[in-house]
């Protein structure tokens, strides 16, 4: 299990690099206001909290059960797509409280979900899988170990390429979710035609 600081840093570097790139121009022109800083802080706090959310049950398990179990509370798996709905709810509530707009609340919920998913991806890399499909399938699934398969083990070139595309697509979707939602909060990339 990666330590909590690693989860936060992983999220901040994966998603925060995009935010930093989008902020370089306005920072150099001194166009950022206190309101803009609050928006950025809300995204950082929401993302950091939601990237730690799957491990929050460790505190409960230490206090109540006396164990260091961090992937479940009782029989409920916290490292699953079903439990990720808690990040969606938290992000939606935080977004609505800050902006009083349902559309911005929805985008904050998407952003929170992407933060939660970075946690699962990092645990998948470090621990060899998560119970993504709980309660439908209780065993651990590792997206990344599937990719560490040779042509012969995968059943041929077509199957190997299919598996590789699926793995990369999973990571791409998480980053795309964060970029899509950050676009609605003022972080955007633009194309400038050459003159």
VENLIN-V981999 format. One record per backbone hydrogen bond with DSSP energy under -1.0 kcal/mol. CO is the residue of the C=O (numbers start at 1). NH is the residue of the N-H. Records with the same first field share a line. If there is no record, write none. Layout:
CO->NH ; NH
This chain:
3->6 ; 7
4->8
5->9
6->10
7->11
8->12
9->13
10->14
11->15
12->16
15->19
16->20
17->21
18->22
19->23
20->24
23->27
24->28
25->29
26->31
33->37
34->38
35->39
36->40
37->41
38->42
39->43
40->44
41->45
42->46
43->47
44->48
45->49
46->50
47->51
48->52
52->55
53->56
55->58
56->59
57->61
58->62
59->63
60->64
61->66 ; 67
71->78
73->76
76->73
82->85
83->86
84->88
85->89
86->90
87->91
88->92
89->93
90->94
91->95
92->96
93->97
94->98
95->99
96->100
101->105
102->106
103->107
104->108
105->109
106->110
107->111
108->112
109->113
110->114
111->115
112->116
113->117
114->118
115->119
116->120
117->121
118->122
119->123
120->124
121->125
122->126
123->127
124->128
130->132 ; 141
131->134
132->81
133->136 ; 137
141->130
147->149
150->154
151->156
156->160
157->161
158->162
159->163
160->164
161->165
162->166
163->167
164->168
165->169
166->170
167->171
168->172
169->173
170->174
171->175
172->176
173->177
174->178
175->179
176->180
177->181
178->182
179->183
182->185 ; 187
183->186
